[in-house]
Amino acid sequence: MSSSNHIQCPNCGHNIPVEEALNQQAEIRIRKEMEQKVAQQNAILFQRQQQLEVAHKQFEETKKKENELFQARLAKKLTEEKSKLTKELQSELVEKIQILENDLDKRKKENLALKKLEVQLLQKEKAINDAQEELEVKMQKTLLEKQSIIEDKVRAKEQEKFSLEKREFEKQLADQKKLIYEMQRKAEQGSMQLQGEVMEIALEDILRSEFPFDLIDEVPKGIRGADVVQTVVNSVQKTCGKIIYESKRTKAFSNGWIEKLKKDQREEGAEIAVLVTEVMPKELKKFGQIEGVWICTFSEFSSLVYVLREMLTKTQSIKNAEENKGTKMEVLYGFLTSDEFRMQVEAIVEGFSGLKAEMDKEKRAMQRIWKEREKQLEKVIGSTIDMYGSIKGIAGNAIGAVQALELPYSADDDKLV
C-alpha cells in the first residue's frame, strides 16, 4: 500500500517516507560542502601563518640592527661629552691651582723677606758683640802696656766710642723692631679693616633690599662720620628723619665708640644712632640702649631696624597730626624715652626674631620637600624614557619621534652631530 508521502520498495515491499529520504540526501550533500569549505579555510590560515612568521623574523632582524646602530651612536656621543667635560674640569682645576700657587709664592717671598731681615739683625747684633769683645781685648792690652793715666784716657775714649756705637746699634735695632711691629700692625689692621668693610657692605645690602624707597648713603673711607646714613622716607615720599649706623668687628668692646657715634649723630642731625658689634658690652646681654645709642649684634640688626624705622614714621605722623600742640608732643617724647617704650620695642624685636627663626625652619623644610619632589620627577621622567625606548625598539619608525628624547642628527650623513 502506498500513498503520496511514502514510496514502496520494489524488492521487499517496505514503505519508505519520501521526506525522510530527501532530508538524508540533503544532509549528505551539505556535509560534503562544509568539509570542502573548512579544508579551504585551513589551507588559507596555514598560508597566512607562514607569512606572519616570515614577517616577524624580518621585524626582529630590523629591530636588532636599529638597536645596534643606536647603541653605537649613543656610545660615541657619551664619549665626546665625557671628553669635553673632562677638558673643562681640567682647565678650571689648573687655573685654580695656578692662583693658589701664585698666592703661596707671594706669601713665601714675604716670609723670606722677614726672615732675611731677622738674620740681618742677628748678624749686626753678633758683629757688635764681637766688636765689644775685641775692644775689651784691646783695652786689656793697653792697660798692660801703658801707665795708669794713659790707660784711663784710652779706657774713657774707647768706652765713649763703644757707648756711641752701642747707642747707634740700639737705635738701629729699635728702629728695625719698630718697623717689624708696624708692618705686623698694618697687616692686622688691614685684616680688621677688611672684616669691618664686609659687615658695612652687609648692612647696606640689607637696608637697600628691605627699604628700597629710603636713601642709603655710604660714608667714604677717610671722611669722619658713621659708616652708613639712612634717610627714612614714608609712603607719601616725605622725609621722616635719619638713622646712622656704625659697624664694629673687633675682639673687645670700647666705650669710646659710643661717644664717637653720639658726636657723629649730632653732626649728621640724625634722630637715632645704632652701633652694630660682634662683642656686646658687659652691661647688655642683648640689644639695648646706652647713653641714647642703640647697640645690637648683626643677627639682631634686621629686626631692630624695622622697629626703629617704624618709630620714626609714626613719630612723623604724630608730628603732622599734632602740629602746634606742644603738650602732646612733650607727652609723646616722655613716652618714647621711657622704659615702657623700650620694653615694647624689645618685645616687638623678639617677635620678629622668633618669626625669622620660624621662617628659616619652614625654608629648610620646603627645601627638603622640593628635593623629594625633584627625585620623584626624575624617577617619573626616567620611567617614561625607559617605556619610550622599549616601545621604540619594538615598533621602530612606526612610533613618532619625541624630540626631547632624541639625539641631534645631521640631515646629510645621518650621523650624530
C-alpha positions as CSV (number, residue, x, y, z in Angstrom):
1,M,0.0,0.0,0.0
2,S,1.4,3.4,-0.9
3,S,0.5,7.0,-0.7
4,S,1.9,10.4,-1.7
5,N,4.2,10.6,1.3
6,H,5.7,7.1,1.1
7,I,7.5,5.0,-1.5
8,Q,7.2,1.2,-1.6
9,C,10.5,-0.7,-2.2
10,P,10.1,-3.0,-5.3
11,N,12.3,-5.7,-3.7
12,C,11.0,-6.0,-0.2
13,G,7.8,-4.1,-0.5
14,H,8.7,-1.9,2.5
15,N,7.2,1.6,2.7
16,I,9.9,4.5,2.9
17,P,8.8,8.0,3.8
18,V,9.7,10.4,0.9
19,E,10.5,13.4,3.2
20,E,13.0,11.4,5.3
21,A,14.8,10.2,2.2
22,L,15.2,13.7,0.8
23,N,16.4,15.1,4.1
24,Q,19.2,12.4,4.3
25,Q,20.4,13.2,0.8
26,A,20.4,17.0,1.5
27,E,22.3,16.4,4.8
28,I,24.9,14.3,3.0
29,R,25.3,17.0,0.3
30,I,25.6,19.9,2.8
31,R,28.1,18.0,5.0
32,K,30.4,17.4,1.9
33,E,30.2,21.1,1.0
34,M,31.1,22.2,4.6
35,E,34.0,19.8,4.7
36,Q,35.3,21.3,1.5
37,K,35.0,24.9,2.8
38,V,36.7,24.0,6.1
39,A,39.6,22.4,4.2
40,Q,39.9,25.6,2.1
41,Q,39.9,27.9,5.2
42,N,42.5,25.7,6.9
43,A,44.8,26.0,3.8
44,I,44.4,29.8,3.8
45,L,45.1,30.1,7.5
46,F,48.2,28.0,7.2
47,Q,49.5,30.1,4.4
48,R,48.9,33.3,6.4
49,Q,50.6,31.9,9.4
50,Q,53.7,31.2,7.3
51,Q,53.6,34.7,6.0
52,L,53.4,36.2,9.6
53,E,56.3,34.1,10.7
54,V,58.5,35.4,7.9
55,A,57.4,39.0,8.6
56,H,58.2,38.5,12.3
57,K,61.7,37.2,11.5
58,Q,62.3,40.3,9.3
59,F,61.0,42.6,12.0
60,E,63.3,41.1,14.6
61,E,66.3,41.4,12.3
62,T,65.4,45.1,11.6
63,K,64.9,45.8,15.3
64,K,68.3,44.3,16.2
65,K,70.1,46.3,13.5
66,E,68.5,49.6,14.6
67,N,69.3,48.9,18.3
68,E,72.9,48.2,17.4
69,L,73.1,51.5,15.4
70,F,71.5,53.5,18.2
71,Q,73.9,52.0,20.8
72,A,76.9,52.8,18.7
73,R,75.7,56.4,18.2
74,L,74.9,56.8,21.9
75,A,78.3,55.5,23.0
76,K,80.0,57.9,20.6
77,K,78.1,60.9,21.9
78,L,78.7,59.9,25.5
79,T,82.4,59.6,24.8
80,E,82.5,63.0,23.2
81,E,80.6,64.7,26.1
82,K,82.8,63.0,28.7
83,S,85.9,64.1,26.9
84,K,84.6,67.7,26.7
85,L,83.6,67.8,30.3
86,T,87.0,66.4,31.4
87,K,88.8,69.1,29.5
88,E,86.7,71.8,31.0
89,L,87.2,70.5,34.5
90,Q,91.0,70.1,34.0
91,S,91.2,73.6,32.7
92,E,89.3,75.0,35.6
93,L,91.4,73.0,38.1
94,V,94.7,74.1,36.5
95,E,93.6,77.8,36.8
96,K,92.7,77.4,40.4
97,I,95.9,75.6,41.2
98,Q,97.8,78.4,39.4
99,I,96.1,81.0,41.6
100,L,96.9,79.1,44.8
101,E,100.5,78.7,43.7
102,N,100.9,82.4,43.0
103,D,99.4,83.2,46.4
104,L,101.7,80.7,48.1
105,D,104.7,82.1,46.2
106,K,103.8,85.6,47.3
107,R,103.5,84.5,51.0
108,K,106.8,82.6,50.8
109,K,108.5,85.7,49.4
110,E,107.1,87.9,52.2
111,N,108.1,85.3,54.9
112,L,111.6,85.0,53.2
113,A,112.0,88.8,53.4
114,L,111.1,88.9,57.0
115,K,113.5,86.0,57.8
116,K,116.3,87.8,55.9
117,L,115.6,90.9,57.9
118,E,115.8,88.9,61.1
119,V,119.0,87.3,60.0
120,Q,120.5,90.7,59.2
121,L,119.5,92.0,62.7
122,L,121.1,88.9,64.3
123,Q,124.3,89.4,62.2
124,K,124.5,93.1,63.3
125,E,124.0,92.1,66.9
126,K,126.7,89.5,66.6
127,A,129.0,91.9,64.9
128,I,128.5,94.4,67.8
129,N,129.1,91.7,70.4
130,D,132.3,90.7,68.5
131,A,133.4,94.4,68.4
132,Q,132.7,94.7,72.0
133,E,134.8,91.7,72.9
134,E,137.6,93.0,70.6
135,L,137.5,96.4,72.3
136,E,137.7,94.7,75.7
137,V,140.8,92.8,74.5
138,K,142.4,96.0,73.2
139,M,141.7,97.7,76.4
140,Q,143.3,94.9,78.4
141,K,146.3,95.0,76.2
142,T,146.6,98.8,76.6
143,L,146.4,98.6,80.4
144,L,149.3,96.2,80.3
145,E,151.4,98.4,78.1
146,K,150.7,101.9,79.3
147,Q,150.6,103.8,82.6
148,S,147.5,104.2,84.6
149,I,146.8,107.8,83.3
150,I,147.1,106.8,79.7
151,E,145.1,103.7,80.4
152,D,142.3,105.8,82.0
153,K,142.2,108.2,79.0
154,V,142.2,105.3,76.5
155,R,139.6,103.5,78.5
156,A,137.4,106.6,78.7
157,K,137.8,107.3,75.0
158,E,137.1,103.7,73.9
159,Q,134.2,103.5,76.3
160,E,132.8,106.6,74.8
161,K,133.2,105.3,71.3
162,F,131.7,102.0,72.3
163,S,128.9,103.7,74.0
164,L,128.1,105.7,70.9
165,E,128.4,102.7,68.7
166,K,126.2,100.7,71.1
167,R,123.7,103.5,71.2
168,E,123.7,103.7,67.4
169,F,123.2,99.9,67.2
170,E,120.5,100.0,69.8
171,K,118.7,102.8,67.9
172,Q,119.0,100.8,64.6
173,L,117.7,97.7,66.4
174,A,114.8,99.6,67.9
175,D,114.0,101.1,64.5
176,Q,114.1,97.7,62.9
177,K,111.9,96.3,65.7
178,K,109.5,99.2,65.3
179,L,109.4,98.7,61.6
180,I,108.6,95.0,62.0
181,Y,105.9,95.8,64.6
182,E,104.5,98.5,62.3
183,M,104.4,96.0,59.4
184,Q,102.6,93.4,61.5
185,R,100.2,96.0,62.9
186,K,99.4,97.3,59.4
187,A,98.8,93.7,58.3
188,E,96.4,93.0,61.2
189,Q,94.8,96.4,60.8
190,G,94.2,95.6,57.1
191,S,92.6,92.3,58.0
192,M,90.4,94.0,60.7
193,Q,89.5,96.8,58.2
194,L,88.5,94.2,55.6
195,Q,86.3,92.5,58.1
196,G,84.7,95.8,59.0
197,E,84.1,96.7,55.4
198,V,82.4,93.3,54.9
199,M,80.0,94.0,57.7
200,E,79.4,97.5,56.5
201,I,78.5,96.2,53.0
202,A,76.2,93.6,54.5
203,L,74.4,96.4,56.4
204,E,74.0,98.5,53.3
205,D,72.7,95.5,51.3
206,I,70.1,94.7,54.0
207,L,68.9,98.3,54.2
208,R,68.7,98.7,50.4
209,S,66.8,95.4,49.9
210,E,64.4,95.9,52.8
211,F,63.7,99.6,52.3
212,P,64.1,100.5,48.6
213,F,62.5,103.9,49.0
214,D,64.8,105.1,51.7
215,L,68.0,106.9,50.9
216,I,71.0,104.8,52.0
217,D,74.3,106.8,51.9
218,E,77.7,105.2,52.5
219,V,80.3,107.5,54.2
220,P,83.5,107.1,52.2
221,K,86.7,105.9,53.9
222,G,88.9,108.8,55.2
223,I,85.9,111.0,56.0
224,R,84.8,111.5,59.6
225,G,81.3,110.2,60.4
226,A,79.3,106.9,60.7
227,D,79.6,104.1,58.2
228,V,76.0,104.3,56.8
229,V,73.3,107.0,56.9
230,Q,69.7,106.0,56.3
231,T,67.2,108.8,55.5
232,V,63.7,107.4,56.2
233,V,61.1,108.2,53.6
234,N,57.4,107.3,54.3
235,S,54.8,106.1,51.8
236,V,53.9,109.6,50.8
237,Q,57.6,110.3,50.0
238,K,58.1,112.6,53.0
239,T,61.3,112.5,54.9
240,C,60.8,111.3,58.5
241,G,64.3,111.5,59.9
242,K,67.8,109.9,59.8
243,I,69.3,106.8,61.3
244,I,73.1,106.4,61.4
245,Y,74.9,103.1,61.7
246,E,78.4,102.2,62.9
247,S,79.7,98.7,62.5
248,K,82.5,97.2,64.7
249,R,84.1,93.8,64.3
250,T,86.7,93.5,67.0
251,K,87.5,91.2,69.9
252,A,86.7,93.7,72.6
253,F,84.1,96.4,73.2
254,S,85.2,100.0,73.6
255,N,83.1,102.6,75.4
256,G,84.7,105.3,73.2
257,W,82.6,104.1,70.3
258,I,79.5,105.4,72.0
259,E,80.9,108.9,72.5
260,K,82.2,109.0,68.9
261,L,78.9,107.8,67.5
262,K,76.9,110.4,69.6
263,K,79.2,113.1,68.1
264,D,78.6,111.8,64.6
265,Q,74.8,111.8,65.4
266,R,74.9,115.4,66.4
267,E,76.9,116.5,63.3
268,E,74.7,114.5,61.0
269,G,71.5,115.7,62.7
270,A,70.2,112.1,63.0
271,E,67.4,111.1,65.3
272,I,68.7,107.6,66.0
273,A,72.2,106.1,66.3
274,V,72.8,102.3,66.0
275,L,76.0,100.5,66.8
276,V,76.3,97.0,65.3
277,T,79.0,95.0,67.0
278,E,80.1,91.4,67.3
279,V,81.1,91.8,71.0
280,M,78.4,93.3,73.2
281,P,79.2,95.5,76.3
282,K,79.2,93.7,79.7
283,E,76.0,95.5,80.8
284,L,73.9,94.3,77.9
285,K,73.1,90.6,77.2
286,K,71.1,91.5,74.1
287,F,70.2,94.7,72.2
288,G,69.5,97.8,74.2
289,Q,70.4,101.5,74.7
290,I,73.5,103.0,76.4
291,E,73.5,106.8,76.6
292,G,70.9,107.1,73.9
293,V,72.8,104.8,71.4
294,W,71.1,101.6,70.3
295,I,73.6,98.6,70.5
296,C,72.9,95.3,68.8
297,T,74.5,92.3,67.2
298,F,74.4,91.6,63.4
299,S,71.7,88.9,63.9
300,E,69.5,91.3,65.8
301,F,70.0,94.1,63.3
302,S,67.4,93.2,60.7
303,S,64.6,93.0,63.4
304,L,65.7,96.2,65.3
305,V,65.9,98.4,62.2
306,Y,62.3,97.6,61.3
307,V,61.2,98.8,64.8
308,L,63.3,102.0,64.7
309,R,62.2,102.9,61.3
310,E,58.6,102.4,62.2
311,M,59.1,104.6,65.2
312,L,60.4,107.4,63.0
313,T,57.5,107.1,60.6
314,K,54.9,107.0,63.4
315,T,56.6,110.0,65.1
316,Q,56.4,112.0,61.9
317,S,52.7,111.1,61.5
318,I,52.0,112.3,65.1
319,K,54.0,115.5,64.5
320,N,52.0,116.2,61.4
321,A,48.7,115.5,63.2
322,E,49.6,117.3,66.4
323,E,51.4,120.2,65.0
324,N,51.4,123.3,67.3
325,K,50.3,121.1,70.2
326,G,53.3,121.3,72.5
327,T,51.7,119.4,75.5
328,K,51.0,116.3,73.5
329,M,54.5,116.3,71.9
330,E,56.0,116.5,75.4
331,V,53.9,113.5,76.4
332,L,55.0,111.7,73.3
333,Y,58.6,112.5,74.0
334,G,58.3,111.3,77.5
335,F,56.8,108.0,76.3
336,L,59.5,107.5,73.7
337,T,62.2,107.9,76.3
338,S,60.5,105.7,79.0
339,D,61.3,102.2,80.0
340,E,57.8,101.1,78.9
341,F,58.6,102.1,75.3
342,R,62.0,100.3,75.4
343,M,60.3,97.1,76.7
344,Q,57.7,97.3,74.0
345,V,60.4,97.7,71.3
346,E,62.2,94.7,72.9
347,A,59.0,92.6,72.7
348,I,58.5,93.6,69.0
349,V,62.1,92.7,68.1
350,E,61.8,89.4,70.0
351,G,58.6,88.7,68.0
352,F,60.4,89.5,64.7
353,S,63.4,87.3,65.8
354,G,61.0,84.4,66.6
355,L,59.2,84.9,63.3
356,K,62.5,84.9,61.4
357,A,63.5,81.6,63.1
358,E,60.2,80.0,62.1
359,M,60.7,81.2,58.5
360,D,64.2,79.7,58.4
361,K,62.8,76.4,59.8
362,E,60.0,76.4,57.1
363,K,62.5,77.3,54.5
364,R,64.6,74.2,55.4
365,A,61.5,72.0,55.4
366,M,60.5,73.3,52.0
367,Q,63.9,72.7,50.6
368,R,63.6,69.1,51.8
369,I,60.2,68.7,50.2
370,W,61.4,70.3,46.9
371,K,64.4,67.8,46.9
372,E,62.0,64.9,47.4
373,R,59.7,66.1,44.6
374,E,62.8,66.6,42.4
375,K,63.8,63.0,42.9
376,Q,60.2,61.8,42.2
377,L,60.1,63.8,39.0
378,E,63.5,62.4,37.9
379,K,62.1,58.9,38.6
380,V,59.0,59.5,36.5
381,I,61.0,61.0,33.7
382,G,63.4,58.1,33.8
383,S,60.5,55.6,33.7
384,T,58.9,57.5,30.8
385,I,62.2,57.3,28.8
386,D,62.6,53.6,29.5
387,M,59.0,53.0,28.3
388,Y,59.5,55.1,25.2
389,G,62.8,53.3,24.4
390,S,61.1,49.8,24.8
391,I,58.2,50.8,22.5
392,K,60.6,52.4,20.0
393,G,62.7,49.3,20.0
394,I,59.7,47.1,19.2
395,A,57.8,49.3,16.8
396,G,60.8,51.1,15.2
397,N,59.9,54.1,13.0
398,A,56.2,53.4,13.2
399,I,56.3,55.4,16.5
400,G,56.6,59.1,16.1
401,A,59.9,60.7,17.4
402,V,59.8,62.7,20.6
403,Q,62.3,65.5,20.0
404,A,63.3,65.9,23.7
405,L,64.3,62.2,23.8
406,E,66.3,62.1,20.5
407,L,69.9,62.8,19.9
408,P,70.8,65.6,17.3
409,Y,71.5,64.1,13.8
410,S,73.0,65.6,10.6
411,A,70.5,65.6,7.8
412,D,73.2,64.8,5.2
413,D,75.0,61.7,6.5
414,D,72.6,60.6,9.3
415,K,75.3,60.8,11.9
416,L,75.4,62.3,15.4
417,V,76.3,66.0,15.4
